[in-house]
Amino acid sequence: MIVSPLQEDGSPDYVAAMNERYAKGVKVEENGYVPFAKMAQRKATEKWRTEMVRWFGEEFEDGEEKEWESYVSFLKAKSQDTVIQIFIRDLGAMCGQWWDEEDSPELAAYLKRSERFLDAAKQAVERPKFFSPLVLEDHQTMLDLSDPGQSAATDVASALAARATLRAKQDDFAGFLSDVIAIKRLARLLSKAGTLWGWNAAVWVEERGNRTIGTVAGSGKLTVEQCVELEKALDGLEAMAAGGGVAEKLDVHYRWRTLDAAVVIATKRETFQIGLGGRNWELLDRDTVDWDVVLQTINLYMDDCVAAARKETYTEALKAWNATEEKWGKDGDLNINVLVQDDEDRAAHSRRLGKIIGWGLWYMKWADDSGREQAMRSEMVRVVLAVARYRAEHGRWPRDLETLVPVYLKEVPRDIYSEGGKAAVGYSWADDGISVTAIGAQKNTGERTAVEVGK
């Protein structure tokens, strides 16, 4: 719990606390979020726009970024069925796969229209800081919040990925390099946001960058000089933490949003529904609940989740997440009836309510897993580049990855999903390109989805 700032009724104001915490030391002109907030104006509410003006002043109101639109919005003149068909057709291009203007004239036209906005976004990612104010709409809690500016940023990443591969296919290496490094910088900028959804957006954008580089470098079409230039550009990027990054978001944002939900449930008397499976908390007799126990339960639960996310290796983290699930129970097994059950005393009922409000272990684990996967993908991208440079120098693909050590690689990265994380990543090649692979995380069904970077 926080002791300040407080709302008028004396309860903690977690939204204001988040904004105070992450706004410190961030000047408007240094804030990489502002241009993306300006791009989001079309879809934002009046209250959100008013708050952006309050935080950012004239810089938010100036410029033409408000004319930006996503690809789906660009296609809105067509029938809904056509929009869906075109978007699905072009999804691969926006994920960094090869394409050209004949494959998708609509996407090519969209990129041409969006050039000035994409250039503005590339300037934004050069800014050193990122603060996105939380704006609470009427009758909302922190559970209900979204961020239009970060949504615009992910749309930009998709557009840059599509333009990067198009430029590469047109032998415009400088344009490709500029776009793909901008994607990677955008991921690092988003990771500086204080929210868990900011971290998830950063990981999503990082994947776009990794896939795009993998597609181009894995084709074997780059020269030695181009491989070296791309490697140097990647070397110049700051690190994006895998475990520690998400742990901070869980410890502050996710913990506070959960505590905020508990406070709202404990104090609000009007009929309302609050996330958490759409449970109608108005049915709850609040006087029968020990709210101290509820809050203690949430904090203990979050402590275990944060500790799992702080583990250095995937193997250690997986063990910790499994132990947390065994201790607290699976989300799907939780009785989410908010009323006291026949076999419950006050303490037991209050503890179960704390679990219901904190419900979401699968989501927190997924956020941690996704960050770790992208960190490994980034290492796999460097392998693809090393293989590409070897081919450019020797005129053939290497037979195995050990051939690259130590001239092209210091060492072959480990597959974090292998037994104990000890096995090397996989490698396969054909005349038209190569792939570097990891076996992927094991799902509840026992199946795995391979992680692949390359052609």
Order of alpha helices (4+ residues) and beta strands (2+ residues): alpha-alpha-alpha-alpha-alpha-alpha-alpha-alpha-alpha-alpha-alpha-alpha-alpha-alpha-alpha-alpha-alpha-alpha-beta-beta-beta
